[in-house]
Amino acid sequence: MICQVIRIVKGGIMATAVMTLVMLMAPLMGLPKMPVGSMLANFMHIPVSMGWMMHFIIGTTLAAAYVFLFQTRVSVHPAVNGMLFSLIPFLLAQIMVNPIMGAGFFALKTPAPFLMVMGSLVGHLVYGAVLGFTTRESRGSVGKACFLDRESVA
């Protein structure tokens, strides 16, 4: 069980970090700026650093949902499986989160809704691919420690 928790936390943090990098680079690709941490901070009336922390907590919570509820349901490549899962939080963001935060259904109240939605989709798909890859169970891991096997440290 501890190995599963480690995989979830590691996968959630790594997937969220890569997604965040893609979102921060979005303006370089012609997409609108997507500062999720700042948006969460403004919405929750908390410091921006706490907004970014919430972003990573959400990413790790979604990783747990993926591992416990979705990961073993579809037998495709782990990255593809993660990408399929990422469509769920993407749709929730477009249907529920955006309207709550004032951006409207599918970001229709933003200056460039199509680009916002496409940027969000790309970010979520990247999150899913990294999540699927990093939370997969290693082959031959039965009986080995989570970080090191005993033979490699002897």
N, C-alpha and C positions, 0 to 999 in steps of 0.2 A: 504493500500500500504506500509506503514512504517513497518508493521509486516512482510510483504513479503521480504522487503529489509533486515530486521534483520535476518530472516530465511536464506536468501541467504548468507549473510556475515558470520553468525555463522556456517552454514553448510560448506561453502567453506573453512573457516579457520580450522575447526575441521577435515574435510576430508583430507585436505592437510597435516595437522599435523600428523595424523595417518599414511598416506601414507609415509610421510617423515621418521617417526620412523621405518616403515617396511624397507624402502630403506637403512637407516643407519644400521639396523641389518642384512641386506642381507649377508655380509661376514660371519656372525656367522652361517648362514644356507647353506654355501657352494656356495653362489652366488657372482658374482663380485661386487666390490664396485661401488655404483651409487650415487656419490655426485652431484646431480642436481644443487644445488646452485653454486657450484664451476664451473661446466660445463657452466652454463648460464653466470657467471661472466667472464670466459675466452673468451667465444664467443662474449659477448657484450663489453668487455674491461672496465669492471666496478669492484669495490671492491666485494669481496666474499659476504659480508653482503648484498649488493644490489642484488646480484644474488639470494640469498635466499629470499629476499623480492619479487623479480620478480616471483619466484616460487610460493609464496603465492598469489600474485596478479593474476597470471594465474589460480591458483586453485579456487579463488573466482570468477573470470570471467567465468570459466567453470560452476561454480555453478549457476550463473545467466542464462547461456544458458540452463542448465538442467531444471531449474524451469520454464522458459518462453517457451521453445520450446519442451521439451521432457516429463516432469514429468506426465502430464495428458494423454499422448497418449497411454500408455500401462497400463492395469489394472492388475498388479501383486503386490506382496509384495514390499513395498518401497525400501528395500535393494536390491532386485532382479532388480527392475526398474533402480536403480542407477548403478548397475553392468552392465546392458545392455548398458546404456548411456556411461559408462566408456570405452567401446570398441571403441567408436568413437575417443576420444583423444589418446587412445593407438595406434590405427591404424595411426592416423595423426603423432604421434611421430615416428613411425617406417618408414613411407613412406616419410614424409617431414622433420621433425626436425632432426632425426639422420643423414640423408645425408647432410643437411645444416651445422651441427656441426662437420662433418668429420667422423662420425661413420659408414656411409654407410647405404644403404637400409636394413632395419631389422638388423642393427648393424653388417653387414657382414665384416666390416673393423676392428672389435675389436678382441682381442685374443680369446674370448669365446662368439660368437654371439648367440648361442642357449640359454646359461645361461643369457645373457643380456636381450634377448627378454622375456624369462620366468620371470625373475625378474621384468621387466617392466610391464608385464601382471599382475602378482600378485599385484604389487603396485597399478596399475590402478583399478583392481577389488576391492581392499580394499578401495581405494578412493571412488569408486562408491557406495559400500555398506554403508559406513559411510555417504556419501552425501545423498543418498536416505532416510536413516533413519532420519538424522538430519533436512532435509528440508521438511519432510512430514507435512501436515497440521494436527494439533491436532483436535480430535473430540470434539465438544462442545466449540470450541474457538470463536464462533460468539459472538460479543459484549464484549469480554474480552480484557483487555490490553495485550500488547505483553509480558510483563515480569511478572506482578502480576495481579490477579483479585482483585477488590476493597474489596471484602469480606475478603480476607486473610490478609489484612493489618489493618482491623478495630479492 
